[in-house]
Each structure stands twice: as C-alpha cells, then as structure tokens.
C-alpha cells in the first residue's frame, strides 16, 4: 500500500515538473497560491519523501526472482 501511495506521489511530482519544464507552470503552486504556501511545501515534502521511499524499490527482489528462489 505504501508503495502505491509513493508511486502516486511521484507521478504527481513528475507531472508537475513536466508542466514546469514545458509550460513554465507550477501546478502545485497554482493550486495552493504560491510555492511558499504551506500546502505547496507539504506536497513538495511528501513528493521528496516518496522519492526516497521508492529508492528501496530498486533494491527489492521482484516477485519473479522470489518465485525462482523458492523452487
């Protein structure tokens, strides 16, 4: 469940960065009024924490690898 939440937050962050890169438009700052608004800062912090969590996904064995080891 935490993995799915983290991936969802990373998608939100990726879409936001894409809009900044392509259109110079920060969706999160627009929703909350500014980049300095507490809501924006919370979203940015959650996306950052989600990214740290997802680093662990790179080092976890896949379900296929686990199934092969159990044979």
N, CA, C and O atoms as a MOPAC input file, in Angstrom:
PM7 MOZYME 1SCF
protein

 N      0.82700 1    -1.19700 1     0.00000 1
 C      0.00000 1     0.00000 1     0.00000 1
 C      0.87000 1     1.26000 1     0.00000 1
 O      0.59600 1     2.20900 1    -0.73400 1
 N      1.93100 1     1.26300 1     0.83500 1
 C      2.81900 1     2.42100 1     0.88700 1
 C      3.51300 1     2.62500 1    -0.45700 1
 O      3.72600 1     3.76000 1    -0.88500 1
 N      3.86500 1     1.52300 1    -1.12200 1
 C      4.49800 1     1.62500 1    -2.43600 1
 C      3.58400 1     2.33000 1    -3.43800 1
 O      4.04200 1     3.16900 1    -4.21300 1
 N      2.31400 1     1.99700 1    -3.42300 1
 C      1.37100 1     2.61900 1    -4.34700 1
 C      1.17300 1     4.10000 1    -4.04800 1
 O      1.06800 1     4.91100 1    -4.96900 1
 N      1.12200 1     4.45300 1    -2.77900 1
 C      0.99500 1     5.86000 1    -2.39700 1
 C      2.23600 1     6.63000 1    -2.84500 1
 O      2.13300 1     7.72700 1    -3.39400 1
 N      3.40400 1     6.04400 1    -2.60500 1
 C      4.65200 1     6.70200 1    -3.00200 1
 C      4.72100 1     6.87300 1    -4.51100 1
 O      5.11800 1     7.93400 1    -4.99300 1
 N      4.34300 1     5.85000 1    -5.26200 1
 C      4.36500 1     5.96400 1    -6.71700 1
 C      3.36200 1     7.01000 1    -7.20900 1
 O      3.64200 1     7.73600 1    -8.16300 1
 N      2.20600 1     7.08700 1    -6.56900 1
 C      1.21600 1     8.10200 1    -6.93400 1
 C      1.76500 1     9.50400 1    -6.69700 1
 O      1.59400 1    10.39300 1    -7.53200 1
 N      2.42300 1     9.69800 1    -5.56100 1
 C      3.02400 1    10.99700 1    -5.27400 1
 C      4.12100 1    11.33300 1    -6.27600 1
 O      4.26200 1    12.49000 1    -6.67200 1
 N      4.89800 1    10.33600 1    -6.69000 1
 C      5.93700 1    10.58500 1    -7.68700 1
 C      5.34200 1    10.93600 1    -9.04100 1
 O      5.91000 1    11.74300 1    -9.77600 1
 N      4.22100 1    10.34800 1    -9.37500 1
 C      3.54600 1    10.70800 1   -10.63000 1
 C      3.08200 1    12.16100 1   -10.56200 1
 O      3.24700 1    12.91400 1   -11.52100 1
 N      2.50200 1    12.55400 1    -9.42700 1
 C      2.08400 1    13.94600 1    -9.24400 1
 C      3.29400 1    14.87600 1    -9.39500 1
 O      3.22700 1    15.88700 1   -10.09400 1
 N      4.38700 1    14.52400 1    -8.73900 1
 C      5.59800 1    15.33800 1    -8.83000 1
 C      6.15200 1    15.38400 1   -10.24500 1
 O      6.59500 1    16.43500 1   -10.70700 1
 N      6.13100 1    14.25600 1   -10.93300 1
 C      6.61400 1    14.21400 1   -12.31000 1
 C      5.76900 1    15.04800 1   -13.24900 1
 O      6.29700 1    15.74900 1   -14.11300 1
 N      4.46000 1    14.97500 1   -13.08300 1
 C      3.57400 1    15.79200 1   -13.91300 1
 C      3.78000 1    17.28400 1   -13.62700 1
 O      3.74900 1    18.11100 1   -14.53800 1
 N      3.98900 1    17.60800 1   -12.36000 1
 C      4.24000 1    18.99800 1   -12.00200 1
 C      5.54300 1    19.48600 1   -12.62900 1
 O      5.58500 1    20.57500 1   -13.20200 1
 N      6.60700 1    18.68700 1   -12.52400 1
 C      7.88600 1    19.08400 1   -13.12500 1
 C      7.78000 1    19.15300 1   -14.64700 1
 O      8.39900 1    20.01200 1   -15.27400 1
 N      7.00800 1    18.26400 1   -15.23400 1
 C      6.79700 1    18.32100 1   -16.67800 1
 C      6.11300 1    19.60700 1   -17.09500 1
 O      6.47200 1    20.21800 1   -18.10100 1
 N      5.11700 1    20.01400 1   -16.30600 1
 C      4.42100 1    21.27000 1   -16.63700 1
 C      5.33400 1    22.47400 1   -16.43100 1
 O      5.22900 1    23.46500 1   -17.15300 1
 N      6.22200 1    22.39300 1   -15.45600 1
 C      7.17900 1    23.48600 1   -15.25500 1
 C      8.15200 1    23.54100 1   -16.43200 1
 O      8.42700 1    24.61600 1   -16.96500 1
 N      8.66800 1    22.38900 1   -16.83100 1
 C      9.63200 1    22.34600 1   -17.92100 1
 C      9.04800 1    22.72600 1   -19.26500 1
 O      9.69900 1    23.41000 1   -20.05400 1
 N      7.83600 1    22.29300 1   -19.53300 1
 C      7.23100 1    22.55000 1   -20.83600 1
 C      6.51800 1    23.89100 1   -20.93000 1
 O      6.57100 1    24.56200 1   -21.96000 1
 N      5.85300 1    24.27500 1   -19.85000 1
 C      4.97000 1    25.44200 1   -19.90800 1
 C      5.30100 1    26.54400 1   -18.90200 1
 O      4.62500 1    27.57200 1   -18.86500 1
 N      6.34500 1    26.33300 1   -18.07900 1
 C      6.68500 1    27.27000 1   -17.00300 1
 C      5.48200 1    27.49900 1   -16.08400 1
 O      5.20800 1    28.62200 1   -15.66200 1
 N      4.78100 1    26.41800 1   -15.78800 1
 C      3.57700 1    26.50000 1   -14.96300 1
 C      3.66300 1    25.48100 1   -13.83800 1
 O      3.68000 1    24.27700 1   -14.09100 1
 N      3.71600 1    25.95000 1   -12.60400 1
 C      3.79500 1    25.09600 1   -11.41400 1
 C      2.37500 1    24.82300 1   -10.92400 1
 O      1.74200 1    25.68700 1   -10.31700 1
 N      1.88500 1    23.62000 1   -11.19200 1
 C      0.50800 1    23.26300 1   -10.85300 1
 C      0.27300 1    23.31100 1    -9.34400 1
 O     -0.75200 1    23.81700 1    -8.88600 1
 N      1.21800 1    22.78700 1    -8.58000 1
 C      1.06800 1    22.74900 1    -7.12000 1
 C      0.99900 1    24.16800 1    -6.55800 1
 O      0.14100 1    24.46800 1    -5.72800 1
 N      1.89500 1    25.03300 1    -7.00800 1
 C      1.87900 1    26.42100 1    -6.53800 1
 C      0.59700 1    27.12500 1    -6.96600 1
 O      0.06600 1    27.95400 1    -6.22600 1
 N      0.10400 1    26.80200 1    -8.14000 1
 C     -1.14800 1    27.40100 1    -8.61700 1
 C     -2.33000 1    26.98800 1    -7.73400 1
 O     -3.18200 1    27.80900 1    -7.39400 1
 N     -2.36500 1    25.69900 1    -7.36900 1
 C     -3.46400 1    25.19700 1    -6.53300 1
 C     -3.44900 1    25.85600 1    -5.15400 1
 O     -4.49500 1    26.23300 1    -4.62500 1
 N     -2.23800 1    25.99200 1    -4.57200 1
 C     -2.14000 1    26.48800 1    -3.19900 1
 C     -1.82500 1    27.98000 1    -3.09800 1
 O     -1.73200 1    28.51100 1    -1.99100 1
 N     -1.66000 1    28.66100 1    -4.22300 1
 C     -1.45900 1    30.10700 1    -4.18500 1
 C     -0.03900 1    30.56800 1    -4.42700 1
 O      0.16900 1    31.62200 1    -5.02700 1
 N      0.94500 1    29.80500 1    -3.97500 1
 C      2.34600 1    30.14600 1    -4.21400 1
 C      3.21900 1    28.96300 1    -3.81500 1
 O      2.75400 1    28.01200 1    -3.18600 1
 N      4.49500 1    29.04100 1    -4.19400 1
 C      5.42100 1    27.98400 1    -3.79300 1
 C      5.69200 1    28.01600 1    -2.30100 1
 O      6.01900 1    26.98900 1    -1.70600 1
 N      5.56000 1    29.17300 1    -1.69700 1
 C      5.83900 1    29.32200 1    -0.27200 1
 C      4.64200 1    28.96100 1     0.61200 1
 O      4.78600 1    28.89100 1     1.83300 1
 N      3.48900 1    28.73300 1     0.03300 1
 C      2.30100 1    28.38700 1     0.81900 1
 C      2.52100 1    27.04600 1     1.52600 1
 O      3.20500 1    26.16400 1     1.00800 1
 N      1.94400 1    26.91200 1     2.68600 1
 C      2.14900 1    25.70100 1     3.49200 1
 C      1.66900 1    24.45600 1     2.75200 1
 O      2.29600 1    23.40200 1     2.85800 1
 N      0.57400 1    24.55500 1     2.00600 1
 C      0.08500 1    23.40200 1     1.24400 1
 C      1.08000 1    22.96200 1     0.18800 1
 O      1.32000 1    21.76800 1     0.01400 1
 N      1.66100 1    23.92400 1    -0.51700 1
 C      2.67100 1    23.60600 1    -1.52500 1
 C      3.88000 1    22.94500 1    -0.89100 1
 O      4.39500 1    21.95100 1    -1.40200 1
 N      4.32300 1    23.49600 1     0.21000 1
 C      5.50600 1    22.94300 1     0.88300 1
 C      5.25200 1    21.52200 1     1.37200 1
 O      6.15000 1    20.68100 1     1.33100 1
 N      4.03600 1    21.25100 1     1.83200 1
 C      3.69900 1    19.89700 1     2.27600 1
 C      3.73000 1    18.93700 1     1.09300 1
 O      4.28400 1    17.84300 1     1.19500 1
 N      3.13600 1    19.34300 1    -0.03100 1
 C      3.13000 1    18.48300 1    -1.22200 1
 C      4.55700 1    18.23200 1    -1.68900 1
 O      4.91600 1    17.09200 1    -1.98400 1
 N      5.38700 1    19.29300 1    -1.76100 1
 C      6.77200 1    19.12400 1    -2.19700 1
 C      7.52800 1    18.17200 1    -1.25700 1
 O      8.29200 1    17.32200 1    -1.71300 1
 N      7.31000 1    18.32100 1     0.04400 1
 C      7.98000 1    17.45200 1     1.01400 1
 C      7.51600 1    16.00300 1     0.87400 1
 O      8.33000 1    15.08200 1     0.95100 1
 N      6.21200 1    15.79400 1     0.66900 1
 C      5.69500 1    14.43100 1     0.50300 1
 C      6.23700 1    13.77800 1    -0.76600 1
 O      6.53900 1    12.58400 1    -0.76800 1
 N      6.36100 1    14.54800 1    -1.83900 1
 C      6.92700 1    14.01100 1    -3.07800 1
 C      8.38900 1    13.63100 1    -2.84700 1
 O      8.83800 1    12.58900 1    -3.32300 1
 N      9.12500 1    14.45800 1    -2.13000 1
 C     10.51500 1    14.14200 1    -1.81800 1
 C     10.65600 1    12.88500 1    -0.97100 1
 O     11.52000 1    12.04900 1    -1.23400 1
 N      9.80900 1    12.75100 1     0.04300 1
 C      9.82900 1    11.54500 1     0.87900 1
 C      9.43000 1    10.31400 1     0.07400 1
 O      9.98400 1     9.23300 1     0.27100 1
 N      8.47700 1    10.47500 1    -0.82600 1
 C      8.06200 1     9.36200 1    -1.68400 1
 C      9.21300 1     8.91500 1    -2.57400 1
 O      9.40100 1     7.72000 1    -2.80300 1
 N      9.98300 1     9.87800 1    -3.07700 1
 C     11.13900 1     9.53800 1    -3.90900 1
 C     12.16100 1     8.73500 1    -3.10600 1
 O     12.72000 1     7.75900 1    -3.60600 1
 N     12.40200 1     9.14300 1    -1.87400 1
 C     13.33400 1     8.38000 1    -1.02400 1
 C     12.81100 1     6.96900 1    -0.78100 1
 O     13.58000 1     6.00800 1    -0.81000 1
 N     11.52200 1     6.84100 1    -0.54300 1
 C     10.92100 1     5.51800 1    -0.33000 1
 C     11.08200 1     4.64800 1    -1.57200 1
 O     11.38300 1     3.45900 1    -1.47000 1
 N     10.88100 1     5.24400 1    -2.74100 1
 C     10.92900 1     4.47000 1    -3.98200 1
 C     12.33500 1     4.02500 1    -4.35700 1
 O     12.49400 1     3.13000 1    -5.18700 1
 N     13.35100 1     4.63000 1    -3.76600 1
 C     14.71700 1     4.13400 1    -3.98500 1
 C     14.80200 1     2.68100 1    -3.53300 1
 O     15.51000 1     1.87700 1    -4.14100 1
 N     14.08300 1     2.34700 1    -2.46800 1
 C     14.10800 1     0.96800 1    -1.97000 1
 C     13.52300 1    -0.01500 1    -2.98000 1
 O     13.86300 1    -1.19900 1    -2.96200 1
 N     12.64100 1     0.47000 1    -3.86800 1
 C     12.06700 1    -0.40600 1    -4.88800 1
 C     13.13300 1    -0.93700 1    -5.84100 1
 O     13.00700 1    -2.03800 1    -6.37700 1
 N     14.17200 1    -0.15300 1    -6.04400 1
 C     15.24800 1    -0.57700 1    -6.94500 1
 C     16.00700 1    -1.78200 1    -6.40500 1
 O     16.54900 1    -2.57300 1    -7.17700 1
 N     16.04600 1    -1.92400 1    -5.09900 1
 C     16.85400 1    -2.96300 1    -4.47800 1
 C     16.04900 1    -4.13700 1    -3.93700 1
 O     16.61600 1    -5.07500 1    -3.37600 1
 N     14.74300 1    -4.09100 1    -4.10200 1
 C     13.91300 1    -5.21100 1    -3.65500 1
 C     13.86800 1    -6.28600 1    -4.72900 1
 O     13.84900 1    -5.97600 1    -5.92000 1
 N     13.85000 1    -7.53700 1    -4.31700 1
 C     13.69500 1    -8.59900 1    -5.32100 1
 C     12.29300 1    -8.55500 1    -5.91700 1
 O     11.32200 1    -8.24800 1    -5.22500 1
 N     12.19700 1    -8.86400 1    -7.20100 1
 C     10.88500 1    -8.91200 1    -7.84800 1
 C     10.17900 1   -10.19400 1    -7.44600 1
 O     10.80900 1   -11.11700 1    -6.92900 1
 N      8.88300 1   -10.25600 1    -7.67800 1
 C      8.13100 1   -11.46300 1    -7.33000 1
 C      8.60500 1   -12.63800 1    -8.17500 1
 O      8.54200 1   -13.78100 1    -7.72100 1
 N      9.08200 1   -12.38500 1    -9.40600 1
 C      9.60900 1   -13.46200 1   -10.25000 1
 C     10.89100 1   -14.03200 1    -9.64800 1
 O     11.09000 1   -15.24600 1    -9.63300 1
 N     11.75500 1   -13.15000 1    -9.15400 1
 C     13.01900 1   -13.60900 1    -8.55100 1
 C     12.73500 1   -14.40200 1    -7.28600 1
 O     13.40600 1   -15.40100 1    -7.02500 1
 N     11.77100 1   -13.98500 1    -6.50800 1
 C     11.41100 1   -14.70000 1    -5.29000 1
 C     10.84900 1   -16.07300 1    -5.64000 1
 O     11.17400 1   -17.06200 1    -4.98400 1
 N     10.00100 1   -16.13800 1    -6.67900 1
 C      9.42000 1   -17.41400 1    -7.09200 1
 C     10.49400 1   -18.38400 1    -7.57700 1
 O     10.41400 1   -19.58100 1    -7.29900 1
 N     11.50100 1   -17.88100 1    -8.29900 1
 C     12.58300 1   -18.74600 1    -8.78600 1
 C     13.41900 1   -19.27200 1    -7.63300 1
 O     13.85900 1   -20.42100 1    -7.66100 1
 N     13.64400 1   -18.43800 1    -6.61000 1
 C     14.44200 1   -18.86700 1    -5.46600 1
 C     13.70100 1   -19.88100 1    -4.61600 1
 O     14.33400 1   -20.66700 1    -3.91000 1
 N     12.38500 1   -19.88400 1    -4.66400 1
 C     11.59700 1   -20.82200 1    -3.86500 1
 C     11.42100 1   -22.16300 1    -4.55300 1
 O     10.87600 1   -23.08600 1    -3.94800 1
 N     11.86200 1   -22.30400 1    -5.79100 1
 C     11.73000 1   -23.58700 1    -6.49500 1
 C     12.72800 1   -24.58300 1    -6.02900 1
 O     12.75100 1   -25.71100 1    -6.52000 1

